[in-house]
Amino acid sequence: MVLEATMICIDNSEWMRNGDYSPSRLRAQADAVSLICGAKTQSNPENTVGILTMGGKGVRVLTTPTTDLGKILACMHELDIGGEMNIAAGIQVAQLALKHRQNKNQRQRIIVFAGSPVKYDRKVMEMIGKKLKKNSVAIDIVNFGEDDDGKPEKLEALLAAVNNNDSSHLVHVPTGPNALSDVLISSPVFTADGEGGSGFAAAAAAAAAGGVSDFDFGVDPNIDPELALALRVSMEEERARQEAAAKRAADEASRQGKDEEPSSNSQDATMTDNANNTAAETTEKTADPMDEEKSLLERAFAMSMGTSVSDTSMADADTSKATDEDKELALALQMSMQDDTKDPSNQSDMSKVLEDQSFVSSILTSLPGVDPNDPSVKDLIASLQGQPESSEQKKKEDEPPKDDK
């Protein structure tokens, strides 16, 4: 892509109020300028574009060459209509602005929109053209609107003087239903860049404008056949790639479907077995609680029975052991009771013996398994001590009273 600095000269004279170009000459011109700026900046990011007006009170530079497209489009809203077009002064100011460009490697180009009559004669236009050619400045002229006073001849003289290797162009845009920007899209103003032309800028501008082109991809094959062929081949390759991708996806889907059928059958069988096992486990679990409860009850009953039996046997063993241990004591006590009933003197002796606490304690201590301090043993001893006394009292009560002599 060509590295280029461009100055666009806009005609904002009183002639721009006419409505022969929809919606007006000025608005149609502004739309075309916006498309050109977009095409230039898109063709090369380092391209710069500047704007100036040739009408009103004098030539006025709206913006110097810049890469900021937003700044360029914003200055288009500051256009005021008035005065007459001063094409000679406008071209000279544009050349001066390009001379002071920042990047000296950029080529210089001026685009002039001439919609009103040209007041300069042919010689002046030729002199301006020679000066531009001397400074290696190319020019594109857009002739629209008024054609009186030999305007086309003057512009052609300017083009002939500045043209070098077909780097400059003149485009005549007649009035009609087509907008000014639509006609310029397929013109050398968009497509020519000094190297045989490129349709990329035109296609980008058409896409940005949202316009409809009669050619595929917005490129005229007569103007740029190489680009049109490249776009067509690229589109066919992309279509073939998409078709191959769709076919591959369909094959993979069918293969996965075939693979999934046996796996799904095995999965169904596995799920059926799992369901049967789950049902069996559920049935077993449903029946198990009753069996478990029954077994637990039986176990608890058996344990309780075993505990009671063992407790009873242990109690009997303890009782028998205690009986064996206390057999001598019980026999001795029984014999003493019998002796007491038979012999009162023995009872009194036994009571005296039982009253001797130390003697009774020593006897009880000598007996195996007998605790003298046990409450039952103490109660038994106390009852034995109380029986002789009660028997003596009863005997005294039974005796008849003795008469006093």
Phi, psi and omega in degrees: 000146183281134175273118194216145170247128188235136171244127182254125180259117185258137176269109178242036180282179181296339179291345183280000177281343183299151182252020179291341172247118187291139351281334172207168181298320182292315181291321177297320178295320179295319178297318179295321178296320179297318178295319180296317179298317178296319180295319181295314182288332179280330180292329177206124182299339182266001176291145179239149181224137175235160183231138170216158179247144183255357180258200180071213181282344180173178180290134182224126179274118180279321177204137175285167182305125183214159176266357182278102181294325179298320178295323180293315181291328180293324181288345179291341179279355182262013182286131176238140181268135177168156175071201181239158181283129176248085188291325182294314179294321180298317180294321181293319178293321178297319178297320179295321178294322179289330179296328181262026178292155183285317181263108183287349178281348180286140172286155184253134179215142177238132176245122185246127173258114182245103181248358180235167182299148178265121185273352180269153181275180187293321183295319179297319180294322178292322179296320178295321179297318179295322179295320178295319180294324178297325182265013177057047179247124176270157182221141172241129184244129177250109182261118177213166178081235188288140178236018183279166175060034175066034181300312180301320181294321179296319180290325178291326176294320176298317180295318181295327181285328185263342188292135179216110182060040178055037177276346181244153186218155176231126183238124176261125182244106179282165177288151181168186182290336182284142178286161181297321181292326180293324180287323184286338183300320181265012181265164178299342178299324177269317191272334184267135178226018178090356180234035179096353175094154178214132180272359181297316180297320179295317179296317179296319179294320178296320178295320180293324181282342181074017180280167180252128180254151179281349184254156177294136179063014179071019182238131177279117181296340177288330181274315182224079183294328181295315179295318179298318178295318179297318178295320180294316179296318179298319179295319179295319177297319178295320179295318178295320178296318179295319178296318179296320178295320179295319179295319179296319179295321179294318178297317179296322179294317179294321179296318178295325178296319178293321180291330184281339182296306177295322179296323178292323178296316178296322178295321178296317179297317179298318179294323178295315178299317179297321180294318178297315179298321179294319179296318179296317178297322179296318179297317179297319179294328180290322180278332183299318182305320179295314179296320180295316179298318180295315180296321179297318179296316180296319180295317180295320179295318179296319179295319179294320178295317179296322179293317181294319180296315180295321178296319181294317180295320179295320179296318179296319180297318179295320181294318180293322179295316179295323180295318178296320182289322183266009183298315180296319180294317180295320179296319179296318180294320180295317178296322179294323178295319179295318180296324181294320181291329181277317185236114180295329181293323177294322178298320179292322177295319180295322179294323177294321180295317181292333179290339178281098185296320182295322180292316181296319180295319180295322179294315182293326179291326180291337179284134180288134175080009182248128179255117182297333182274000180294135182301323180294322179293319178298318179296319179297317179295320180295320179293323178293323178291330182278339183292314180300321181296318181292326180290321178295318179297320181293323180294319178296322180291327181285334180292142178287149179293140180274136180285142177284130177265000000 
